[in-house]
Amino acid sequence: MVTVGYIGTEQRTDYTAIGDAVNLSARFEKLAQGQQILIGQSTFDAIGEKLPTRAYGEVQVKGKSEPVQVYEVVWKEAVS
């Protein structure tokens, strides 16, 4: 669940998205290397076997008390 829309004050408003999923995505983005796609458990569960993935491992991320399971989408092999 995320909140998307114009957020701010009368003096300054931005169209943005906020929420735990947005924060987690930002952590994955910082962790990923060039041309690498990292996803969390909920995305992994949602895509099923539609894309090839491999376990990246558990990672401790800022804002979470427990490590989160991370997967890598093996997209280069999928498009080859």
BAZAGU-221671 format. One record per residue (C-alpha): residue in one letter; x, y, z. Coordinates in Angstrom, 3 decimals. Layout:
BEGIN
{fimi A,{X,Y,Z}},
...
***
This chain:
BEGIN
{fimi M,{0.000,0.000,0.000}},
{fimi V,{1.350,3.410,-0.979}},
{fimi T,{-0.012,6.929,-1.073}},
{fimi V,{0.312,8.700,-4.422}},
{fimi G,{-0.686,12.247,-5.212}},
{fimi Y,{0.055,15.867,-4.597}},
{fimi I,{1.632,16.072,-1.168}},
{fimi G,{2.884,19.153,0.596}},
{fimi T,{1.726,22.543,1.730}},
{fimi E,{0.110,25.530,0.067}},
{fimi Q,{3.603,26.965,-0.499}},
{fimi R,{5.063,23.822,-2.075}},
{fimi T,{3.356,20.740,-3.430}},
{fimi D,{4.904,17.791,-5.273}},
{fimi Y,{3.341,14.809,-6.976}},
{fimi T,{4.990,11.865,-5.232}},
{fimi A,{4.567,8.401,-3.793}},
{fimi I,{5.181,7.581,-0.140}},
{fimi G,{4.986,4.390,1.869}},
{fimi D,{6.908,1.327,2.953}},
{fimi A,{6.963,-0.177,-0.562}},
{fimi V,{8.480,3.011,-1.976}},
{fimi N,{11.170,3.055,0.728}},
{fimi L,{11.991,-0.612,0.172}},
{fimi S,{12.239,-0.055,-3.586}},
{fimi A,{14.700,2.771,-2.999}},
{fimi R,{16.852,0.454,-0.857}},
{fimi F,{16.857,-2.181,-3.635}},
{fimi E,{17.800,0.473,-6.176}},
{fimi K,{20.839,1.511,-4.131}},
{fimi L,{21.843,-2.135,-3.656}},
{fimi A,{21.570,-3.058,-7.350}},
{fimi Q,{24.531,-2.950,-9.723}},
{fimi G,{24.284,-1.647,-13.292}},
{fimi Q,{21.623,-3.447,-15.359}},
{fimi Q,{20.523,-5.485,-12.349}},
{fimi I,{16.887,-5.745,-11.229}},
{fimi L,{16.268,-6.613,-7.580}},
{fimi I,{12.819,-7.369,-6.187}},
{fimi G,{11.321,-8.255,-2.831}},
{fimi Q,{9.215,-11.167,-1.697}},
{fimi S,{5.822,-9.688,-2.613}},
{fimi T,{6.899,-8.965,-6.198}},
{fimi F,{8.502,-12.391,-6.443}},
{fimi D,{5.226,-13.980,-5.293}},
{fimi A,{3.209,-11.863,-7.759}},
{fimi I,{5.252,-12.698,-10.872}},
{fimi G,{5.418,-16.420,-10.132}},
{fimi E,{7.318,-18.118,-12.922}},
{fimi K,{6.636,-15.431,-15.549}},
{fimi L,{10.242,-14.214,-15.349}},
{fimi P,{13.380,-16.109,-14.405}},
{fimi T,{14.709,-15.152,-10.976}},
{fimi R,{17.340,-16.289,-8.552}},
{fimi A,{17.700,-15.730,-4.842}},
{fimi Y,{19.998,-12.809,-4.079}},
{fimi G,{19.896,-13.463,-0.340}},
{fimi E,{18.631,-11.843,2.812}},
{fimi V,{19.604,-8.207,3.237}},
{fimi Q,{19.292,-5.925,6.240}},
{fimi V,{17.831,-2.647,5.021}},
{fimi K,{17.357,0.660,6.784}},
{fimi G,{13.926,0.983,8.339}},
{fimi K,{13.362,-2.771,8.797}},
{fimi S,{14.074,-4.648,12.014}},
{fimi E,{14.410,-7.992,10.233}},
{fimi P,{16.380,-8.831,7.063}},
{fimi V,{14.329,-8.998,3.853}},
{fimi Q,{14.608,-11.671,1.173}},
{fimi V,{15.810,-10.231,-2.121}},
{fimi Y,{15.614,-11.819,-5.571}},
{fimi E,{17.318,-10.886,-8.816}},
{fimi V,{15.366,-10.909,-12.060}},
{fimi V,{17.576,-12.655,-14.601}},
{fimi W,{16.312,-10.526,-17.478}},
{fimi K,{19.353,-10.842,-19.731}},
{fimi E,{18.757,-14.578,-20.017}},
{fimi A,{15.019,-13.986,-20.563}},
{fimi V,{15.565,-11.708,-23.583}},
{fimi S,{18.432,-13.655,-25.142}},
***
